[in-house]
Amino acid sequence: GRLVESGGGLVQAGGSLRLSCAASGFNFSTYTMGWFRQPPGKQRELVASISSSGSTNYTDSVKGRLTISRNNASNTVNLQTDNQKVEDTARYFCSFRRSDNSDTWGRGTQGTVSS
């Protein structure tokens, strides 16, 4: 499987970014997909996930500001980020876990929020 993220950039505090992850090489519609982020100097953390049926989960710090969605026809999973804060600055990655518990990652896309 392959994942390619896009849509990052520089945004002012309060602004929005729409991140996209294009998937290929695996049966996308059957997997739970996750968006992670890694702020500078910190560990990577899960911020949102969406199951094959469309159920979503978010980490508390982003609830109400981030929205994850998927399009199984185009094999994409998106992350809409609204009301961005400086502390949301991070490299954002999408990922999925296979049945053997191995994880596949994209290279990520950088989102930077200025004050």
C-alpha positions in Angstrom: 0.0 0.0 0.0 1.0 3.6 -0.6 -0.2 6.8 1.0 0.5 10.3 -0.3 -0.5 13.4 1.8 -1.0 16.9 0.4 -2.6 20.2 1.2 -0.3 21.5 3.9 0.9 25.0 4.0 1.1 28.2 6.1 -2.0 29.7 7.6 -2.7 32.4 10.2 -4.2 31.6 13.5 -7.9 31.1 13.1 -7.5 30.0 9.6 -8.1 26.6 7.9 -6.3 23.9 6.0 -7.7 21.0 4.1 -5.4 18.0 4.1 -5.8 15.1 1.7 -4.3 11.6 1.6 -4.4 9.6 -1.6 -4.3 5.8 -1.0 -3.3 3.1 -3.5 -2.3 -0.5 -3.6 -4.6 -1.9 -1.0 -8.4 -2.4 -0.4 -8.9 1.1 1.0 -12.6 0.9 1.8 -12.1 -2.0 4.3 -9.6 -0.2 6.5 -9.8 2.2 9.3 -7.7 5.3 8.4 -6.0 7.6 10.8 -4.5 11.1 10.7 -1.6 11.7 13.0 0.6 14.8 13.6 4.1 15.4 14.9 4.8 18.9 16.3 8.4 20.0 16.2 10.4 18.2 18.9 7.5 16.1 20.0 6.1 12.6 19.5 3.7 11.7 16.8 0.1 11.6 18.0 -3.2 10.3 16.6 -5.7 13.2 16.1 -8.5 11.6 14.2 -9.6 8.2 12.7 -12.4 7.0 10.5 -13.6 3.4 10.3 -14.6 1.6 7.1 -18.2 2.3 8.0 -17.5 6.0 8.5 -17.5 6.2 12.3 -15.1 8.9 13.5 -13.0 9.5 16.6 -11.0 12.6 17.6 -8.5 13.4 20.3 -9.9 15.8 22.8 -7.6 18.7 21.9 -8.9 18.9 18.4 -12.6 18.1 18.8 -14.8 20.7 17.1 -11.9 22.0 15.0 -10.9 19.0 12.9 -13.1 16.9 10.7 -12.0 13.7 9.1 -13.8 12.2 6.1 -13.3 9.6 3.5 -14.2 9.0 -0.1 -14.1 5.3 -1.0 -14.7 5.9 -4.7 -11.6 8.0 -5.0 -9.5 6.2 -2.2 -8.9 9.4 -0.3 -9.2 10.4 3.3 -9.3 14.1 4.2 -8.8 16.2 7.3 -10.4 19.6 7.5 -8.7 21.8 10.1 -10.5 24.9 11.2 -9.8 27.6 13.7 -6.2 26.7 13.7 -3.9 27.5 16.7 -0.2 28.0 16.7 0.1 24.7 18.7 -1.4 22.9 15.7 1.8 23.4 13.8 3.0 20.0 12.9 3.8 17.5 10.2 0.6 15.6 9.4 0.6 12.0 8.4 -2.1 9.5 7.3 -1.8 5.8 8.2 -3.5 2.5 8.4 -2.8 -0.7 10.2 -2.9 -4.0 8.4 -4.2 -7.3 9.9 -0.7 -8.3 10.8 -0.4 -5.1 12.9 2.1 -3.5 10.6 1.5 0.2 9.9 1.8 2.0 6.6 2.6 5.7 6.6 2.8 8.5 4.1 5.7 11.0 4.1 3.4 13.6 5.6 2.5 17.2 4.8 3.6 20.2 6.9 1.0 22.5 8.4 2.3 25.7 10.0 0.1 28.2 11.9 1.4 31.7 12.5 0.2 34.0 15.2 
